[in-house]
């Protein structure tokens, strides 16, 4: 089974159509079998995952989710149909997914000593996540301090969400993470993940991980302060649909992936999520016994999309041969292109898309 097949399989079995820390509360669980010793059997494959430690550095938040019949127009006053309070944040969601898949994650982040911060910690700990490296700012030291909160409006008609978040205060800085704590946090870790939101702390963590030859996964959702430095340390990158073109100014998403691999020599693969259309992945390969002719990556991407069976409800993955993949005006990379579709889930099973990308990242962490 190739990588993206496994990602989609694990994502589905983790029931990821909606999210926040409560990945399983709104969704239908479809695990085939989970044994008490964290041995997971799926499609004849067996995974022993309980010993795999991962470290996440980034945002943990408390989400206030309001569901409405349809998104309001400017100056509208409407009534909500439901209200929930759940843990959230890119890192909180991704690490929760990893924990529920059987991994043993720990988180570096910051929260305030307020009701929101206490709830964030309690929910993470309830899922077995090590929160001992989350810095809690004390009110006597940080007057006016507060944890990160997010207001999420869920549209029942479109199953989409609009998120407005307020960063925690005071923000996490490098001084919040002394060398002794960083060393302990990285002890026994096989993979480091960051969303880059706490960029000072994230840079300290990823630089030390790089020194220790620990693989690094960067979640590139949008262009934010300090992200470029993190990307140059990345072993693997998962990004949003628009990011490759925004970051590289390439005319196409496939060309953007070529440009990113050329600019980021440490990156082994880059995945761009495509929402309901699945994802596209460009994997670097060693130059070996391949055809000398270059292959236009945009043409290849179109051909691969056209070869997909659109009538199938199950996720599928198309993989190209290893080739010299070329993007006009950008350059050439030796690698292979993978195009994965998303499962067509009945609308009755979908709650909303809150945190769906974070959950996908959690499945990538599991499979990497």
N, C-alpha and C positions, 0 to 999 in steps of 0.2 A: 504494500500500500504506500503510495507516495505521500509526501508531506501534507499537501493541501487536503487530500482525501481524509487523512487522519484528523486534521484541524476541524473540518466540518463535521466529522463523526463525533468528535469529543464535544464540540460546541453544541450539537443537537442533544447529546445525552446529558449535557449540563443544563438543558432547557433554556437556552439563551435566546429569547426574543425580546425580553425586557430585562430590567436589571436593578441596579443599586445593590447594596449589600444583600438584599433579600432576593437573590437570583431565583429561588425556587418557590417563593410564596405566590406569585401571580401566574405561575406557569405549570405546564403539565410535565411531570418527570418521565423521562424515557430512558433510564438506565437499563441495560440488559441485565447486568449483575454486578453488585458491589459486595465484596467479601469484607469481613470485619478487619482483616489484616491489610486493608487497602490494596488488595489485588483486584484489578479491574479486567474483566473479560469482555471483549467486543469483537464480533465477527471473527472469532477464532484466535484473536490476538490477546495476549496477556501482558499487563503492565504492572510492575511493582513500583509504586510511586511514593510511599510514605516517607522514605528517607531523603527525598530530593528537596533540598533547601533552596529557597529563592528569596532574594531581597528586593523589595520595591521601595523607591524613593519618589515621593510626590504628593499629590493632593488627596487628602481625605476630607470629606465634607458631610453635612447633613442636608438632605434634600427635602423640600416641602413640595409635594406633588399635588397639583390640582387638575382634575379632569373636567373638561367642558365639552359640550355637544359640538361646538365648532370654535375655531380661534376667533377671538373678538376683533372687531374693527376699531380703529382709533376713536376714543371717547365713548365706547360702548360700556355698559354696565350689565354684566351677565351673572347667572347663578352657576356655581360648580355642581357637578354630579357626584363627585367623590373627592376625598382629601386623605392623603397619607403622608407620614413622615418616615423617611428611610435614610440609611447611610448611603453615601455616594462618593463622588470624586473619582477621577481616572484610576489612580493607584488603589484606592479602596475597593473599587469594583473589580479591577483586574486581579488583585491579590485574593479577593473573596472567591472569584471563579477558580483560581488556582487551588485554593484551600479545599473547595468543595469537590475538586477533581482528585483530591488525595495528596497534594503537595503540602509542604510545611513552610509557608511563607512568613516573612517578618517584614515590618514596614518602618522606614525612617520618614518621619513627617513632623508636623507641629499642630497642636490644638490648644485651646484655652481651657482654663479651669472653670468652665461654665456648663450649663445643662446640655448644650449641644455637644460640647467636647466629650463630656462623660458618656453621652449616648453613642457617639461615634466609637469610642474605645470599647464600650460594652458589646456593641454589635460585632466589631471585628474579633474580639476575644471569644465571643460565642461561636464563631466559625473556626476557632483554633489558630488564629493568626497571632503571632508574637508582636505585641504592641510595646514592648519594653524600651524600644528605641524611638518611640514617639515622644517628642519634647512637649511638656505641658507647661505653658506660661502661667505664672502665678499672678493673681490680681494685684497683690501688693507691689509687684515689680512692674507689671505692665498695665497701667491704668487705662481703662477703655478697651482692653484686649477682648477679642472674640474669636471663636472658631469660624472656619469657612462654612458658609451656608449657600444654598442654591435654591432658587424658586423655579419650579418646572411646571409649565402649562402643557397638559396632554390634550391633544385634539382627538376626540373619539371618532370623527369622520375619517381623517387621514391617517390615524394611528401614528402621528408624528408628535414631537415634543419641541418646545422652545424653552431654553434654559438661560437663566440670568443668575450669575453667581457673584457673591461678595467674598473676596479673598480674606483669609484670616489675618488678624493683627495681634501682635507684631509679626511680620513675616519671618520665616526661618532663614537664618544666615549661617555662614560657615562656622562661626564661633559657637553655634548651638550644637556642633558635632565635634567634640574633642577627639584626638587621635585614639584614645583608649576605647571610646564608644564605637568609633568607626571600625577599629580592628575586631572588636567583638561582634559587631553586626555582620561583618563579612566572613566570620569564622565558619567554615564548612559549607559556604554558599557555592552553588554550581552555576548560578545565573543571576544577573542583576538587571532590573527593569527600572526605567524612570520615564515619567511623562514630561519632565523638564519644567514643570510649573515652579518648583522650588529650585531655581536654577543655580544658586550659589551652593546649596547643599548637594544638588545633583552632580555638579561638576566635581566636587570633592570626592563623592562616592565613586563616580565613574572613573576618575583618574586613578584612584587606589585599586579599583577592580581591574583596570587595564594593566597596572603594574603587576598584579597577581595573576594575570592571564585568565581572568574570569570573563566569560562571554557577556556581552552587554546588549540588551534590547532597548531601543529608543522608540517611544510612541510619539510620532510627529503629527500632531493634530492640526496645528497651525503655526505660523511664524511667530515665535515669542522670544523674548530676551534670553540670550545665552544658549539658544538651541543649536546654533552652528557649531559651537565648541563640542557639544555633546554628540552631534552627528559624526564628527570626525573621530570619535572614540567608539562608535557603534560597530558591533558585530552583525546585528540584525536590526532591521528597521520596519516598523509597521506604521503606515501613514494614511491620512484621509484621502478621499478621491482627488481633491483639488491640490493637495500639497505638492506633488512632483512638479506640476506646471508653475505653481506660485513660486516655489523655491528656486527653480532653474530657469524660468521664463521660456521653457520649451513649448512648442506649438501643440503637442499632444501628450497624453498621459504616458504612453509607451516611450516616447522620446524623452520625457522627463525622467523616467526610470533609468534609461541609458545614461543620461547626464548625471544623475545622482551617483550611480556606480563609478563613473569616471572621476567625479569629484571626491568620492569617499572610498579610498582604496581598502580600508579595513572592513567594509561592509560585505558580507557574504551573500545576503539576499535582501530585497526590499519588497514588501507587500503593500499594495494600495487597495484599501477596501472600496467597494463599489455599491454599498447599500444592498438593496434587494437584488442587484445583478451579480453579487458575489464579490470576487476580488481578482486582482492580477498580480502576479509575482514574477520578478526577474531575479534569477539566481546566477551568481557568478560561477564560471567553470574554468578549470585549467585548460590551457591550450594543449591539445593532443591530436588524436586522429580524427580531425574534422575536415569538412569540405572547405577548400580555399576560398570559395565564393562567399561574398557577404550577403546577408539576408536583411531586407528592409523590415524593421521591427513593426512599423505601422501596418504594412501589408500583411505581415504574419499575424498580428493581433486580430485584424479583420477576418482573415481566413479561419482562425481558430474560433472566433465568436460564431461565424456562420456554420461551423461544423457541430455546434452544440445542439442537442436534441431539446428543443424548447417545450416539448410536450411532457417531458419527464418532471415529476415533482421532487425527485431526490437530487441532492447535490452531486455534481459531477466535476471532474477536473480534466482539462486537456493540457497535454505537455508536449512541447516542441522538442526536437532533437537539439543537442548541443551544437551551436553554430556561431559564426561571427555575426552578431546582431548589430545592425547599423541604423543610426538615426541621422537623417539628412541634416547637414550643418552642425552636427553635434559630435559624432564620433562613433567608434565601434567597440563593443564589449564581447568577449567570448563568454557565452552563457546559454541558458535556456529559459524560455518563457512558459509560464503556467497560467492558465485561465480557469478559475473555479467559479461555479455557479452556486447560488444559495438555494436552500430547500424552499419550495413553494409551500408555505404554511397557511392553512385555512385562516381566514380573518377572524373566525370565532376563537382561535387559540392565541391571537396576538393581543397583548395588552397595550404596549406602546414600544417605541424604539429607544427609550431612555437607557443609556449605558450599553446598548447592543455592541457598539464598537469596542468598548472596554472588555466585554465578555469574549469577543473574538480574540482580543489580545491575550486574555487569560488562557484560551485554548492554544494559542501559539506558544505561550510560555510552557505549557504542559508538553507540547510536542517537540520543543526545541532542545 
